[in-house]
């Protein structure tokens, strides 16, 4: 199973195993990762699963669609590498993916 590393805003990291086909958000919730609120449960209708994708991984992800881009406008402190973790599906080629949770969600 692919390993995903979640880094919190203070720099503390946790590496967990993700299940193929589940979202990075679901993986975070499965492993009680702090910083992922996921108020809409993965419906891409909020920005409370916002993460910063490590720059080395940004090009390996499918680009955000128009709905995700619109929701990212509501994210706190968005960056060029901001994504909604509910929209990133765990795949074999994402083994080692690193994302950072922002200090605040929403």
Helices and strands as residue ranges (DSSP letters): E 3-7, E 13-17, H 24-30, E 50-53, H 55-58, H 66-72, E 82-84, G 85-87, G 92-94, E 97-101
